[in-house]
Amino acid sequence: MLAVNYTTLRENMKTYMDKITDDYETMIVTRKDNKNVVMLSEESYNNMIENIYVMGNRNNYDWLMESKAQLENGIVSVHDLPEVEADE
């Protein structure tokens, strides 16, 4: 996680934004009176929101953990999927 003050961010905005998006960094922008801001890429934000949603539902979480345990224990099945031709 990076930390930078507002003035430095303003002077180097493109560089920091590229680092956030290209390197998946999270950055704290420090400001007066401890009114700090966190910057992260849209991709990281969407991933975080999805994880909050998935993990926030206990039934869904339990189902995912059961599925994970089955996979780790080799309890899997393979299915052939029928080919479907696209409408032209």
C-alpha positions, 0 to 999 in steps of 0.5 A, spaced: 500 500 500 502 506 498 501 513 502 502 520 499 500 527 501 495 531 496 500 535 494 505 530 491 499 526 488 496 532 484 503 534 482 504 526 479 497 524 478 498 520 472 504 516 475 500 514 481 494 513 477 498 508 472 501 505 478 494 503 481 491 501 475 497 497 472 500 494 479 494 493 483 496 498 488 492 501 493 494 508 495 492 512 501 492 520 500 493 523 506 490 530 508 490 535 513 485 534 519 486 526 518 481 526 512 485 521 508 482 518 502 483 511 499 484 510 491 484 504 488 483 501 481 476 500 478 477 493 477 480 492 484 473 496 487 469 491 483 472 485 486 472 488 493 464 489 492 463 482 489 467 479 495 463 483 500 456 480 496 458 473 496 461 473 503 456 477 506 450 471 504 452 465 509 448 460 505 452 462 499 459 462 503 457 455 506 456 453 499 462 455 496 466 452 502 463 446 501 464 446 493 472 448 495 472 442 500 469 437 494 474 440 489 480 439 494 478 432 496 477 430 488 470 429 489 468 432 482 465 430 476 466 431 468 460 433 464 460 433 456 456 439 454 452 439 447 455 444 442 449 449 440 450 453 433 449 460 433 443 463 429 445 467 423 
